[in-house]
Amino acid sequence: MLNIRLQRVGRKNDPSFRIVLINSKYAARSGKAIEVLGSVDFRKKTIEKESFKADKIKAFIKDGAQVSPTVFNLFVDAGIMEGKKKNVLPKKTPQKKAEPKK
């Protein structure tokens, strides 16, 4: 299955990310991207739509590529995809109340 996800590049303590199309079956072993679809730097205030290859992204999604939740939220911000943003933070479990000791 093909995934569109982030791939970290850059130096230590200086992160920037590529948006890549990758085969999920071989991603852990090789890490080779089939195609680089854009780049993003979260340290900047705004995300530039020009840094994405929108036509190729839409074509791969139409062909069945899955988009990670963080990348989906980026595409919604950039106007490439429409929809409601996904919550990517883990759900908190409710705290159990301690039973009073007798």
ChimeraX attribute file (.defattr): number of C-alpha atoms within 10 A of each C-alpha:
attribute: neighborCount
match mode: 1-to-1
recipient: residues
	/A:1	10
	/A:2	18
	/A:3	20
	/A:4	25
	/A:5	22
	/A:6	22
	/A:7	17
	/A:8	13
	/A:9	12
	/A:10	10
	/A:11	8
	/A:12	6
	/A:13	6
	/A:14	9
	/A:15	13
	/A:16	16
	/A:17	16
	/A:18	20
	/A:19	22
	/A:20	20
	/A:21	24
	/A:22	22
	/A:23	18
	/A:24	15
	/A:25	11
	/A:26	12
	/A:27	13
	/A:28	9
	/A:29	8
	/A:30	9
	/A:31	12
	/A:32	14
	/A:33	19
	/A:34	11
	/A:35	12
	/A:36	16
	/A:37	20
	/A:38	18
	/A:39	22
	/A:40	20
	/A:41	14
	/A:42	11
	/A:43	10
	/A:44	8
	/A:45	7
	/A:46	11
	/A:47	17
	/A:48	13
	/A:49	17
	/A:50	10
	/A:51	14
	/A:52	20
	/A:53	15
	/A:54	18
	/A:55	10
	/A:56	12
	/A:57	22
	/A:58	13
	/A:59	11
	/A:60	17
	/A:61	14
	/A:62	10
	/A:63	10
	/A:64	11
	/A:65	18
	/A:66	17
	/A:67	19
	/A:68	15
	/A:69	15
	/A:70	16
	/A:71	15
	/A:72	21
	/A:73	20
	/A:74	17
	/A:75	21
	/A:76	16
	/A:77	17
	/A:78	18
	/A:79	12
	/A:80	16
	/A:81	15
	/A:82	12
	/A:83	11
	/A:84	9
	/A:85	14
	/A:86	13
	/A:87	10
	/A:88	10
	/A:89	7
	/A:90	6
	/A:91	7
	/A:92	6
	/A:93	6
	/A:94	6
	/A:95	6
	/A:96	6
	/A:97	6
	/A:98	6
	/A:99	6
	/A:100	5
	/A:101	4
	/A:102	3
